[in-house]
Amino acid sequence: MGLRIKKNDTAVVITGRNKGAKGRVLSVATDKNRIIIEGVNVVKKHMKPNKQYQQGGIIEKESSLHISNVMLVCPKCQKPTRIANSVLEDGRKLRSCKKCKEVID
């Protein structure tokens, strides 16, 4: 089964601690069914000094969520929606909004 949410889509969290938070999808881990959304599920991580973080200390970064806990936001109607997948005659795959029937890509 293909994942319905892709990188750079807008998604909203539908359950859990961050319910209602909306943001841009930064990455999707298809093998683990996990997703990272910008500004959502921010955790504090203790880092030792290294080349990237000379100072070290406590940094804040986004942690992953399970993909079943988020829904895609339709670019046209701006509502969380399920996705309808369809295949054209020439083999291209399309995603469309189930609420407003608008083609997403």
C-alpha angles and dihedrals in degrees: 000000000000120000115251097211122070137187115289093021119127114245137180127211111239101185142021136036094327097046112161096019114136129199150136118285110247099182142352122211102203095183092057098031090235132136136196118214124194112257095000127112093010113187133184117242128191110227129193115221112273138148094287096043108033093174097045118195132114118338131182120228139162116265126205128266129202110263092233089066095063136064130203117250113225111238092218106042095026092223130124107259146171118248129241114208120207136171122220124220092260092055100258117140121225132194118208137180115256092210103050099015090231117152111243098192 
